[in-house]
Amino acid sequence: MFDLISIAEEAAPVNDAAMRRPSANGEYRGPERRRGPSSLSGLLIAMLDEIDYGMLLVADDLHLLHANHVARAELDAEHPLQLLGRELRARQPRDVALLHGALTDACRRRLRRLVTLGDGSQRVCLAVVPIPAPGDATPTSALVMLGKRQVCQELSVEAFARAHALTPAETQVLKALCGGARPGEIALQHSVALSTVRTQVGSIRAKTGAETIGALVRMVALLPPMVGALRRSLAAAAERRPTCTVAAGYG
């Protein structure tokens, strides 16, 4: 089983000018010929770090092979999963068997599982998916994808607002709408008249082409997730920690 973090650290930077030069025998030495497995693994890891969904790759022996930036940033003091030293555990005792069973089913039985951990606003759904080795040989790894704890990501909302030339005030209204607030609540939060908020909502709908507030929120919810620079820098520090082993509360 490859350790993706080690592979990425060994990947050398690509020299674009050198890649454009022909080889001695005249053959083209483009990306498909110059980039080996290490370089490709580094690119794949960088790609995963730009996806605003937490993803962890777990080996068949339940050791953690890789966690993208967002996964490490998501595992805060309130997340139902937690890092304890070199181990990833379910925070609540009643979730221990669920996590262990899902990982075992994925790695050893190649079954897909959807597991819900935690309570209240910190309730999170995990998708645990088997990832067979190349050639469909054993062993099998498990991809653990962390569910979102909010519908619309702030950076995606801001990018959407810029793309549709929304004003700063309209952007704040849009963020509040995506957070589930009603126009009356937004007016109270911003200390403005309800008529002002309604005018802003009308302007947002006109600029985006959304017929209703519900349609507007759906447009934003379906946007591609974007990783913010702050979250990326915080997670980068977490990435420098040693590779962890996965433990679901068993000895």
C-alpha positions, -999 to +999 in steps of 0.1 A: +000+000+000+014+034-010+019+061+015+006+091-005+021+117+018+056+102+014+052+100-023+041+136-026+071+148-006+094+130-030+078+146-061+101+170-079+088+203-093+082+203-130+102+226-152+078+238-179+106+252-202+125+218-201+093+200-209+088+220-240+123+211-254+124+181-277+146+151-267+178+142-285+160+119-309+133+144-316+106+129-295+081+151-277+088+150-239+056+165-226+038+159-193+027+124-202+063+113-208+081+133-182+059+129-152+063+097-133+042+081-106+057+104-078+049+136-097+014+124-105+007+114-069+018+149-058-006+165-083-034+143-072-028+152-035-028+189-044-061+184-063-077+167-033-066+197-011-085+220-033-118+201-028-138+215+002-148+181+015-129+163+041-114+130+028-094+104+045-078+073+029-076+043+053-056+012+045-069-023+049-051-026+083-070+006+093-039+028+092-045+063+079-027+068+046-037+103+038-060+131+050-066+162+028-063+197+042-100+201+048-103+168+067-075+179+091-091+213+096-126+198+101-115+176+130-119+204+156-129+202+192-166+197+182-164+172+154-177+137+162-143+124+150-111+133+168-074+129+166-059+115+198-021+114+195-016+092+164-051+078+163-084+088+148-114+079+171-151+085+174-156+111+200-187+096+216-186+060+229-218+050+212-203+059+178-172+037+182-189+005+169-205+024+140-171+037+128-153+004+133-180-015+115-181+008+085-143+008+081-142-030+084-170-035+059-153-012+034-118-026+037-125-063+042-159-069+026-159-041+000-192-027+012-203+010+010-216+024+042-233+057+052-228+064+089-241+093+110-221+103+140-226+130+167-256+150+179-275+182+172-257+208+151-225+187+151-243+157+136-222+146+106-228+119+080-198+100+067-196+080+034-172+051+037-163+037+003-141+007-006-111+016-028-097-016-043-060-018-052-050-015-088-061-045-108-088-052-083-063-071-062-062-071-024-058-053-001-087-028-003-086+007+013-114+028+025-122+064+015-139+082+043-157+114+031-169+138+057-203+154+053-208+191+054-219+209+086-233+238+066-250+240+032-233+270+015-195+276+019-186+313+024-159+314-002-182+299-028-209+325-019-184+353-023-172+340-056-209+337-068-216+373-056-186+387-075-195+368-106-230+384-106-218+419-096-236+419-062-229+448-039-213+442-005-247+447+012-264+423-012-236+398-006-243+399+031-280+394+025-272+364+002-250+348+029-278+353+055-304+337+031-281+307+025-278+304+063-315+299+065-325+335+077-357+351+066-359+386+053-374+399+086-345+383+106-320+398+082-335+432+087-331+429+125-296+416+122-285+445+101-307+471+117-324+481+085-360+483+073-376+452+060-384+470+028-346+476+023-339+439+026-368+430+002-354+455-023-319+439-020-334+404-024-352+416-055-320+430-069-301+398-062-328+377-079-327+401-110-289+398-112-288+360-108-319+351-127-334+332-097-372+333-096-375+327-059-354+328-028-355+290-027-342+288-062-314+313-053-303+292-023-303+261-045-281+278-071-255+286-044-258+252-027-249+235-060-218+256-066-184+238-067-169+239-032-138+261-029-111+260-002-104+293+015-068+305+019-072+307+057-085+272+060-058+259+037-030+275+057-044+262+090-047+227+075-012+229+061+001+231+096-019+201+105-005+182+075+030+185+090+019+162+119+031+126+117+009+101+098-018+088+122-032+054+127-069+048+127-085+034+158-122+031+164-119+024+201-106-012+199-074-025+214 
